[in-house]
Amino acid sequence: MKTVKKEAILPFIEADKLCYFNEYKSIMEEPCVFYAADDKIGPPFLMLQSYPYGLLASFIGFHDGFFIQAISELEKNHPTIHIVIPMPSSQYPNMHSNPDNLIKKGVYKSFACCDRIPSLNEDRSIRSLTGNDQAIVSSFREEKHSNMIQLDTALEEFVINGNGEIYAYFDANGKIIGYLSCAPELYNIWDVVYIYVQPEFRSTGIGTKLASHYLNAKLKANQIPYYSGVTNAASEAAAIKAGFTLCGTRYCYEYHK
């Protein structure tokens, strides 16, 4: 494998920025090392960066032979390698030659919308939260999950501190029964941080309405609404119904010697 400069990789990633958005962010914000299959400038590329639990290797422009070659090189010095293979929505990796000790950790889909669409799902029950909503937010009850922050903390982080926005869905009594938090990521691209709907109101279309409101609000502001990290069928269906289009899929693995 040949070391290459990031300037050689950027044009390829920029051509499909939304598919390779996580890799694009890493290149722009963090130190990375890049390798190519040969002297020819073009995919596949291997992007390496430090990771809290080891080494993160992203294969950009997946190629089966290059994948096996890269793994054999990396395993010499790294007992555990975290691997990501990002793919455009129209492609899927050919993994017939996978090493036996490659463990699949998950599939994460990304959705985006770059064109304003007439929305039939906009609902007057949805509005942006402000710093004046602290009392309403404090009475909101939600399940606790390890990968999410509670709404009162999110209000301070995103709204009061100005690091994002929260759209809340209110019932007829003025109580919050669901919300979507989002934050700017890079340039004019925003991403969904979390969507939550109280259990008794799920499967009623509230998640779709929140996603649709977010999509249209960002397009009206000439921003790109992005919805990444989708791992379940319900969230995928909500994204599609809201007007998003699948733009990329990330296959995540762990490699152990």
Protein Blocks (a to p, Z undefined) as FASTA:
>chain_A
ZZddfklmmmmmmmmmmlmmmmmmmmmmpccddddfblbgcdddddddddfklcadddeh
iafklmmmmmmmmmmmmmbacddddddfkbccdfklgcfklccfbdcdddddfbdcddfk
bcfkbccddfklmmmmmmpccdddfkbccfklmmmmmmmnopaccdddddfkopafbdcd
dddfbhjbccdfbdcddfklgonommmmmmmmmmmmmmmnopacddehiabfklmmmmmm
nopacfbdcddddddZZ
